[in-house]
Amino acid sequence: MVKKGSVSNSAFIVPGSSPHVVYKTDKKPDEPCSITSSLAYFPDEEGNDQNVTGPPRVPPSNLTVVTVEGCPSFVILDWEKSDNETTEYEVVSTTKGPNGHEVSVLTTNQTHTAVENLKPESSYEFKVTPKNELGPGPSSDPVSFSTESADPRVSEHVSGKDAIWTQFPFKSDAYSECNGKQYVKRTWYRKFVGIQLCNSLRYKIYLSDSLNGKFYNIGDQTGHGEDHCQFVDSFLDGRTGSQMFADQLPSRPGFYRAVRQEPVSFGEIGGKSHVTYVGWYECGTPIPGKW
């Protein structure tokens, strides 16, 4: 978790992701990505004016990558203070580029900093080294982070428009009662939501980890998918297609959860899993919506 409690109300660790990565999700769709606004969650710390007796002896701990959903060009690194011998920190970012490893270094006297100008679909490694005028101390354990795709069809908000669905053909699991147009958008679960229309108010909802990957059915452990309307930004419990027990449905891989707001897991749905799924949803939300 993030130290200081500064972003705990708007951040969560996604199951299956690295435990050192925290995703902030409270950026409003009509707000641009802002490093300044994001750094406001991390209060500045007072400087260390005492005389040092030697280089820092303790490495920084709990190095965490905080990333704002929909803002792939920067992250904020956050860590625990090393010791009272530390007066500043050297932050090293390393990524692989066409000319080999690319390294950038920045220095701060705080226990957090923004790392900017990240490239899409790239893997980074970060580490932090404490320092003072007598020398460097031991570095933190390195942590890794991979940036999102920059595909504008699903990641950029169109100014002045409410709808964020983009018509996009995707590969989907076969179980559906709808065969109309397909639309895709991002979700706060850091997944892609795929929609196949029966009509503008009745559609099949899918989830996928990647735009070009397979889109899977969504199972429900406690109902029949009524609360899956959350994935199309509806607060309603919707109507669904034929509601059958899990053992009446073919076993298949898919995402699933029990209640609204709960992060999804991936595994068997239908069959002997006790997880049901349905062929369509009606959520009271038209798709693609009004532009």
HUDA-V274597 format. One record per pair of residues at least 4 apart in sequence whose C-alpha atoms are under 7 Angstrom apart, sorted by the first residue. I is the first residue (numbers start at 0). GAP is how many residues later the second one is. Records with the same first field share a line. If there is no record, write none. Layout:
BEGIN
I=GAP + GAP
END
This chain:
BEGIN
1=5 + 6 + 62
5=35 + 36
6=4 + 34
9=14 + 15 + 16
10=11 + 12 + 13 + 14
11=10 + 11 + 12
12=6 + 8 + 9 + 10
19=43 + 44 + 45
20=43 + 44 + 45
21=43 + 44 + 45
22=43 + 44 + 45 + 46
23=42 + 43 + 44 + 45
24=43 + 44 + 163
26=4
28=128
32=38
33=4
34=4
35=4
43=66
44=65
47=39
51=33
53=31 + 80
54=30 + 76 + 77 + 79 + 80 + 81 + 82
55=27 + 29 + 30 + 74 + 75 + 80 + 81
56=80 + 81
57=24 + 25 + 79 + 80
58=23 + 70 + 71 + 78 + 79 + 80 + 81
59=19 + 20 + 21 + 22 + 68 + 79 + 80
60=18 + 19 + 21 + 79
61=17 + 18
62=14 + 15 + 16
63=13 + 14 + 15
64=10 + 11 + 12 + 13
65=9 + 10 + 11
66=8 + 9
69=85
71=48 + 75 + 76
72=43 + 44 + 45 + 46
73=40 + 41 + 42 + 43 + 44
74=39 + 40 + 41
75=36 + 37 + 38 + 39
76=35 + 36 + 37
77=33 + 34 + 35
78=32 + 33
79=31
80=30
81=4
85=44 + 45 + 46
86=22 + 44 + 45
87=19 + 20 + 21 + 42 + 43 + 44
88=18 + 19 + 20 + 39 + 40 + 41 + 42
89=15 + 16 + 17 + 18 + 38 + 39 + 40
90=14 + 15 + 16 + 36 + 37 + 38
91=11 + 12 + 13 + 14 + 34 + 35 + 36
92=10 + 11 + 12 + 31 + 32 + 33 + 34
93=7 + 8 + 9 + 10 + 30 + 31 + 32
94=6 + 7 + 8 + 28 + 29 + 30
95=4 + 5 + 6
96=4 + 5
119=27 + 28 + 29 + 30
120=25 + 26 + 27 + 28
121=24 + 25
122=22 + 23 + 24
123=20 + 21 + 22
124=17 + 18 + 19 + 20
125=16 + 17 + 18
126=12 + 13 + 14 + 15 + 16
127=11 + 12
128=7 + 8 + 9 + 10 + 11
129=6 + 7 + 8 + 9
130=4 + 5 + 6
131=4
149=5
150=4
151=4
152=13
153=12 + 30 + 31 + 32
154=31
156=7
160=130
161=128 + 129
162=125 + 126 + 127 + 128
163=21
164=18 + 19 + 20 + 123
165=17 + 18 + 19
166=15 + 16 + 17
167=14 + 15 + 16
168=13
169=42
170=42 + 43 + 44
171=42 + 43 + 44
172=42 + 43 + 44
174=104
175=28 + 103 + 104
176=102 + 103
177=18 + 19 + 20 + 25 + 26 + 102
178=17 + 18 + 19
179=16 + 17 + 18
180=15 + 16
181=12 + 13 + 14 + 15
182=11 + 12 + 13
183=8 + 9 + 10 + 11
184=7 + 8 + 9
185=4 + 5 + 6 + 7
186=4 + 5 + 6 + 44
188=74
190=16 + 17 + 18 + 19
191=15 + 16 + 17 + 18 + 19
192=12 + 13 + 14 + 15 + 38
193=11 + 12 + 13 + 21
194=8 + 9 + 10 + 11
195=7 + 8 + 9
196=5 + 6 + 7
197=4 + 5
198=4
199=86 + 87
200=81 + 83 + 84 + 85 + 86
201=78 + 79 + 80
202=77 + 78 + 79
203=75 + 76 + 77
205=9 + 10 + 11 + 12
206=8 + 9 + 10 + 11
207=5 + 6 + 7 + 8
208=4
215=38 + 39
216=37 + 38
217=36 + 37 + 38 + 59
218=6 + 35 + 36 + 37 + 38 + 50 + 56 + 57 + 58
219=4 + 5 + 36 + 37 + 38 + 55 + 56 + 57
220=36 + 37 + 53 + 54 + 55
221=36
223=19 + 52 + 53 + 54
224=52
225=11 + 12 + 13 + 14
226=10 + 11 + 33
228=4 + 5 + 7 + 8 + 9 + 54
229=4 + 5
233=49 + 51
235=47
236=46
237=43 + 44 + 45
238=42 + 43 + 44
239=38 + 40 + 41 + 42
240=37 + 38 + 39 + 40
241=36 + 37
242=35
243=4
244=4 + 31
245=24 + 25 + 26 + 27 + 28 + 29 + 30
246=23 + 24 + 25
247=23
248=21 + 22
249=20 + 21
250=17 + 18 + 19 + 20
251=16 + 17 + 18
252=14 + 15 + 16
253=12 + 13 + 14 + 15
254=9 + 10 + 11 + 12
255=8 + 9 + 10
256=5 + 6 + 7 + 8
267=5
268=4 + 6 + 7
269=4 + 5 + 6 + 7
END
